Amino acid sequence: MRAFIALNPDKATHAALARALRALQRDLGRRDVRWVAEDNVHLTVRFLGEVTAAQKAQLCQMLDAQLAACDCAP
């Protein structure tokens, strides 16, 4: 499976990003661009590529530990 690390914006930021996305779609059109659905708007921090199920489990453990350490878990 393809994996990446991403941040999900809060509701107000998500709404602003959705408005910007709609404006870009309107102004730029298709132009060989595959637009993300509004519900899927996020900030990709790191693309990891293909990972196995075992690697996914290890990544999730590591990320959970880091989120707990920085007190930034939702």
N, C-alpha and C positions, 0 to 999 in steps of 0.2 A: 504494500500500500504506500501511496505517496504521503509524506508527513511534513508538517511545518509547525513552527511555533508562532502563535499570533496573539495579539491583544484585541479584546472585544471592547468597543467604546461604550460609555454609559449612554443612557437614552437620549439625552440632549445632544451629545456629540454625534451619535448615530443618526439622529434626525438631520443635523446639519450636513453630515456626509452624504446622506441620501439625497438631499436637495442639490448638493454639488454634483453628485452622480447623474441625476436627471438633467441638469444643465449641460454637463459634458456630453451626454447622449444626444441631447437636442442639437447642440452646436457642432459636434463632430460627426454625428451619424455613425454608420456602421464602419466604414473605412478599415476593413480587415481587423477590427477590434472585437474581442469577445468580452462583453460587459458582464460584470458580476451582478447577481441579483441583489436588490437592496437589503434583503434579510441576511445576506452573507457578507456584508461589508465589514472588514476588519483590517488590522494593520499586521502584515506578515513581518515578523522580526527576523526569522531565519527559515529558509527552505531547506529541508533535510533530505529530500529525495525519497527513493524507495527504501522502506524498512521492513524487516520481518516482524512477525507477531512478538517474538522474544525481544527484539530491539525496542518495539513500541512499549512493551511492559517496562523495560528498563528505563526508557526515556520518561515515561509517566511517573515512575518512582522518583527519578532525579528531579523532575520539575516540581512535583508535589513537595519534596524536601526543600527546594529553593524558595517556593512560594511561602511555605511555613516559616522559613528562616527570615524572610523579609517582611513578614506580616502584611502581605498584599493579596492574600487569598480572598476570593469573594465571600 
